[in-house]
Amino acid sequence: MHHTADSCLVHARSALFDLYGDHLRARGARAPVAALVRLLAPLGVQPPAVRTAVSRMVRQGWLEPVRIDGQPGYVLTARARRRLDDAAARIYRTETDGNGRGSWDRHWHLGILREVPNARRREQLASQLAFLGWAPLSDAAWVGLRNDAEVDQILGMEGIAADRFRAPVDEGAVEFARRVWRLDELGASYDTWLNEAKALAESAGDDATDEQAFAVRSNLVHEWRKFLFLDPGLPAELLPDDWAGTRAAAFFDFHATRLGHAAGRFVDNCLTIH
């Protein structure tokens, strides 16, 4: 497969987000540059791509430079920690309702933009709102399950004014959710992911090295993390029977746990090499 320079940088940036969110966040949220290079090597990320992606993440406000035992390194910013804390809660569904998004007040939360932004800003806004589980009703109207304070922060950062409303759920809620969040397509995506993930997980058996376990688990997490932009974390009462996402989540949980200790050892080893 042909990779452009930009696609390699996107891969490196995504791999860094995964690494900080899944491993380094619990290890002081920092690492020397040399350790970042060692940790991303099993994922096929070359040193120049690591350094370029780090620089880009600094400019975007996700990382900031720090000295670690006399070496140059990078630590997560407060904004990045909040985003990765939220992502981890959703990836591993650590909230009490099991979907990683917190409880639902049985209301739809609506945002009506006072002015429709241009196509580029609409795309940027759509990506950020989708991460929070909101779905478009039109170019100017969005619906979500919760009154996320971060929605107001995003709108403020983008300089977009909006009116916010909430509406009680009626008997058509299940069909409304299926249509708005395109649950048929989402369920098919979960089935596709599960079929591909089975082959990936099987490539790291009981005899896998720590580095192999780290690489396979990292790839599983990376592909699973994409559902953060697709799955709004609907409560069970709004989901179809025999929801494919439930099967996929059980598979992910099992193999993420199975490979977790060996992957962690590999990370610790890379962090302690000088």
N, C-alpha and C positions, 0 to 999 in steps of 0.2 A: 504494500500500500504506500502511495506517495504522501509524504508529509511536508507541508510548507513550513517556513520558519515560524509564521504566526501560529499554526496549529501546534507546533512543538512547544511554543511558549504557553499556549492555553493549557496543554497537557501538564507542563511543569507547574504552572500556577495552581491547577486543580489538585495535582499531587501534593503540593505544599499545603494547601488548605486541608486536605485529608490527613496529612502527617501531623500538622499542628493540632487539628481537631481530635484525632483519634489517639494520639500518643503524647505529643509534647505538651498539650494543654494540662495534663496531669503531672508533668515533670518540670514545672516552673514556667511553662509556656515560652521557653527560650531554647536556643541551640546555636552552637558555633557554625559558621558557614561550612567549615570542613566536614562537620557531622551531617549537615543537610545534604551535601554532595554524596557522602557515603550512603546515606539512607535512601536517596532516590535512585542510586545506581541500579539496584535490582529491578526497578520499574522502567529501566531503559531511558532515564532522563540524564542527558549529558551535562557535565559541569557548567559549560557556558550558558546553557538553558536555565539551570538552577539559579545562577547569579543574575541573569537578566530578569527572570521571573521575580526574584526577591526584590530587586530594584523597583520593579513595577508595583509590587505590593506595598512597598514603602511609600511610593508616590500616591497610591490609592488610599492610604491611611490604615492598612491592615497590619503592617509590621513597622517596628522602629529599631534602629541600630543600638547595640549594646555590647559592652566588653564582657567576655566570659573567660575567666582565668587567663586574662591577657590576650585572648583571641577575639577577632571580630565575630560578632554574632547578631542574631535578630530575635526580638521578643514581640509577642502579640500586643497590639494596642488594646485599650479598654473596649473600643468598639468591636474589634475582632473577637475578643473573649466573649462578649455578649452574644454575638452572632453564632459562634461555635458552641457555646453552651446551649443555645436554643436548638441548633442542629443536632447536637448529641442527644438531647432529650427526645427529639423526634426519631432519630435513627434507632435508638435503643428503647424508645417508648417508655421512659421512666416516670411519666406523669401518672396520676392516680387512675385516669380513665383508660389507660393502655394505648392511647394513640399518640402520646407525646405532645398534645396540644392543650391540655387542660380541659376543664369542664365546659359544657355548653349550656347556655341559658335559654335554649329553645326559642331563639329569635334569629332572624336574618339581620345582619348588619350591612347597611348600604352606604356607598360613597358615590355622590354625584359630582363630577368635575364641573366647575363653573365655566371652564374653557377647555376645549379639546386640544391637547398639545400636538406638535408636529409628529411625523411618523417615527423619527429617531427617538424622541423623548417618550412617545407612547410605548415603544418597544422596551426601553429601559425601565419605565414605570411598570410595565406588565411583568417583567422578570422579577422585580422586587416584590410586587404584590402577590405574584404566584407563589413565591417562597413562603409567604405568610398564609397561604391557603385561600387567597381571594381569587374570584373568577370574574371575567368580564361579562356583563349583560349587553353592553354596547361599547363604543369607543369612549363614552363619557360616564358609564355607570358600572360599578363593581359591587360584588356581594361577597360577604365573608360570614364566618360562623361566630366570630368573637370580636369584641371591641378592642383590637390590638392598638396599644399606644404607639407602636412602631409604624403603623400606617400613617398617623399624623406626622411623625418624624420624617418619613419618606416624602410625603407630600410637601412638607416644609422645605426639605433639602432640595427638592426639585422645583420649588417655587410655584406649586400648583395649588390653587384654592379649590376646596370641595365642601359640599354640605353633607353631613353625616346623619343617617336615620337608622332606626331599628324597627323591624316589623315582626309580629308574632307568627309562628309557624302554623300552617293550616293542614288539612288532611291531604293536600297534594304535595307534601314536603318530599316524600321519597322520589316521586317522579321529577319534581323540580331539581333535586340534587343530582339525579341520574343524568338529566339533560344538561344542566349548567356546568357540572364538573366532568362531563363526558365519561361517565363511569364504565360504559361498555368498552371504550378504547383503553381506558386505564387498566381494566381487568385483563384485557388481552396483552397489554404491556407487561403486567406482572407474570403472566403465564410464559411469555417469551423470555423474560429475565430468568425465571426459575429453570427453564430448560437449559439455558446457557450456563447458569451458575452451577448446575450439577456437575457438568464436565470440568469446570474450573476447580470446584472444591475437591473433586476426586483426584486432581493432579497433585494434591498435597496430602498424602496418606500418613500413616503412623511413622514412617521412616523419613519424613521430610526434615530437612535441616531447618534451623531457625530462620535463615535467610529465605528459604523457599516458603516457609509458613508466613513470613512477613509479606512477601511479594503476593502470594495468593490472597491473603486476608486483605491487603491493601486494595487489590483489584476488586474484590467482593464489595468492600466498603465504598469504593469509588463509583461502581455501577449502581449500588443501592442508593447512594446519596442523591442520584439524579431524580429519584422519586420525591425528594423534598420539594421540587419545583412542579411536580405533577399531582401528588396526592395531598388533598387539603386536610387529611386527618379527620374525616367525618366520623361522628359517633355511630355505633353499631346499628342503631335504629334507622339510619338513613342509607345503610349499605345493602346491596343485594344479598340474598341467601347464598351460602357457600362462596363467600367473597375470596377471589384469587389472592388478594393482598394479604389475607390472613395466612394462607399456606406459604406464600413467599416469605413473610416475616418470620415464621417459625423456622424455615430452612436457614435464613440468614442468621437468626439468633444462635442456632445450634453450631454452625460452622464458625461464626465470629468468636464464639466462646471456645470452641475446640482449638482454634489456631491462636487464640489470644496470648497464652503464656509464652509460647515459643516466639511469637512476633515481638512481644515485649522484651524478651531477652536480647533479641537482635538489636532493638532500639537502644537498650541500655548499654550494650557493648559498643555500638557506634558512638554513643555520647561520651564514653569513658576513654576512647582511644585518643591519644594526643600526638 
